[in-house]
């Protein structure tokens, strides 16, 4: 199976590419290196050099997800798309909301359309920011190694039916929420197999 990882040279995407390269013969990393070009970001090919050195079955395709034709071409023959490409900074979304929207919302629509044409599965890396400021009203308690919600209704985390309305989100949270809903709707409307992970402050090596 051909696996596409958008944003595959970013932190999450590069780990996803590494994981699937151990299981499948054909993994394509799609990235435009925009995140790595930021101030103080270091070597823009750091993660690619790591992947290329350790896995001979990973290919790099320089793709901007705002370009539908490029996304469509990269996705041909794919059975699975892990969509990790994004504008990821709340601060950047505040100063440049248009670019944030084009990458997160329009870019995701491009990925979904390419997937619909290929009839392949999409896993979307969303964010807890889709819940907006509503989560800030849940009391928390500090334990030895981490914080926990005090309200027992959220002992296992925030449920999918937690309200998203009547809350500030930031442009970043709004663009990711729009993308999140589109991913869900492509499953409802077109029968596309999709999954959404609402992640928060992930960290680790590389």
C-alpha positions in Angstrom: 0.0 0.0 0.0 1.2 3.5 -0.8 1.1 5.8 2.2 1.2 9.6 1.9 2.3 11.7 4.8 1.7 15.4 4.3 3.9 17.6 6.5 6.1 14.5 6.6 9.2 16.5 7.5 7.7 18.1 10.5 7.9 16.7 14.0 4.7 14.6 14.0 4.8 13.8 10.3 8.4 12.5 10.4 7.6 10.1 13.2 4.5 8.9 11.2 6.6 8.4 8.1 9.1 6.4 10.1 6.4 4.2 11.6 4.8 3.4 8.3 8.2 2.9 6.5 8.7 -0.1 8.9 5.4 -1.7 7.7 4.9 -0.7 4.0 7.1 -0.6 1.0 6.0 2.7 -0.5 5.9 5.8 1.8 5.9 9.3 0.2 6.6 12.3 2.4 4.9 15.5 1.1 6.3 18.8 2.5 7.1 22.3 1.3 9.7 22.9 4.0 7.9 26.1 5.1 8.0 25.4 8.8 11.7 24.6 8.7 12.4 28.0 7.1 11.2 29.9 10.1 13.5 32.0 12.2 15.9 29.8 14.2 14.5 26.6 12.8 17.9 25.1 11.9 18.5 22.7 9.0 15.3 22.5 6.9 16.2 19.0 5.8 17.1 17.6 9.3 14.2 15.2 9.5 14.6 14.2 5.8 18.3 13.4 6.3 17.3 11.2 9.2 14.5 9.4 7.2 16.6 9.0 4.0 19.6 7.6 6.0 17.4 5.0 7.8 14.8 4.0 5.3 15.3 3.4 1.6 11.6 3.1 0.9 10.7 6.7 1.8 10.5 9.2 -1.1 10.3 13.0 -0.8 7.9 15.1 -2.9 8.0 18.8 -2.5 4.3 19.7 -2.3 2.4 22.7 -1.0 -1.0 21.5 0.1 -2.6 24.8 -1.1 -1.9 23.6 -4.7 -4.6 21.0 -5.5 -3.0 19.8 -8.7 0.3 19.0 -6.8 -1.7 17.3 -4.0 -3.7 15.3 -6.6 -0.6 14.2 -8.4 1.2 13.1 -5.3 -1.8 11.2 -4.0 -2.3 9.0 -7.1 -2.3 5.3 -6.1 -2.4 6.1 -2.4 -4.3 3.8 0.0 -3.8 6.0 3.0 -3.1 9.7 3.6 -1.9 10.9 7.0 -2.5 14.6 6.9 -0.1 16.3 9.2 0.7 19.4 7.2 -0.5 22.6 8.8 0.2 26.1 9.9 0.7 25.2 13.6 1.2 28.5 15.5 -1.6 30.5 17.2 0.7 33.5 17.1 1.2 33.3 13.4 -2.6 32.9 12.8 -3.2 36.2 14.7 -0.8 38.1 12.5 -1.6 36.4 9.2 -5.0 34.7 9.4 -5.4 34.4 5.6 -2.4 32.2 5.2 -3.4 30.2 8.2 -6.8 29.6 6.7 -5.4 28.8 3.2 -3.1 26.2 4.7 -5.3 24.6 7.3 -8.8 24.8 5.8 -8.2 25.0 2.0 -5.2 22.7 2.2 -7.3 20.0 4.0 -10.0 20.3 1.5 -7.4 19.7 -1.3 -6.2 16.6 0.6 -9.8 15.4 1.0 -10.7 15.9 -2.7 -7.5 14.0 -3.7 -8.5 11.2 -1.3 -12.0 11.1 -2.6 -10.8 10.7 -6.2 -8.5 7.9 -5.1 -11.0 6.4 -2.6 -8.3 6.2 0.1 -8.4 6.6 3.8 -7.5 9.9 5.5 -6.2 10.4 9.0 -6.2 14.0 10.1 -4.0 15.5 12.7 -6.3 18.1 14.3 -5.9 19.9 17.6 -7.5 20.4 21.0 -7.9 24.1 20.0 -11.1 23.1 18.1 -12.8 23.2 21.5 -11.8 26.9 22.0 -11.9 28.5 25.4 -14.7 26.3 26.7 -12.2 23.8 28.1 -10.7 26.6 30.2 -13.8 26.5 32.4 -13.1 22.9 33.5 -11.3 23.0 36.9 -7.9 21.3 37.1 -5.8 20.0 39.9 -2.0 19.7 40.0 -0.6 16.3 40.8 3.1 15.2 41.1 3.8 14.8 37.5 0.9 16.3 35.6 -2.4 18.2 35.7 -5.7 16.4 35.8 -9.3 17.6 35.3 -11.1 17.8 38.6 -14.4 17.1 37.0 -14.9 13.3 36.9 -16.8 13.6 33.7 -13.5 14.3 32.0 -11.3 11.7 33.7 -10.6 10.2 30.3 -10.2 13.5 28.5 -12.5 15.7 26.5 -15.2 13.8 24.8 -16.2 14.2 21.1 -19.5 15.8 22.0 -17.9 18.6 24.1 -19.4 21.9 22.9 -17.5 24.1 20.5 -20.0 27.0 20.3 -20.1 30.3 22.1 -16.3 30.3 22.6 -13.3 32.1 21.3 -11.0 29.9 19.2 -8.3 32.1 17.6 -7.9 32.0 13.9 -5.7 28.9 14.2 -8.4 27.1 16.2 -11.0 28.2 13.7 -9.1 27.0 10.6 -8.4 23.7 12.2 -12.0 23.3 13.3 -13.2 24.0 9.8 -10.8 21.3 8.5 -11.8 18.9 11.3 -15.5 19.3 10.3 -14.7 18.8 6.6 -12.9 15.6 7.4 -15.9 14.3 9.3 -18.3 15.4 6.6 -16.4 13.7 3.8 -17.1 10.5 5.8 -20.8 11.3 6.1 -21.3 12.7 2.7 -19.0 10.6 0.5 -18.4 7.5 2.6 -14.7 8.3 2.8 -12.9 6.4 5.6 -11.5 9.2 7.8 -10.2 9.6 11.4 -9.4 12.7 13.4 -6.9 13.0 16.2 -7.3 16.1 18.3 -3.7 16.4 19.7 -2.2 18.8 22.1 1.4 19.9 22.8 3.0 16.7 21.5 6.8 16.4 22.1 9.7 14.0 21.8 12.9 13.3 20.0 13.7 15.2 16.8 
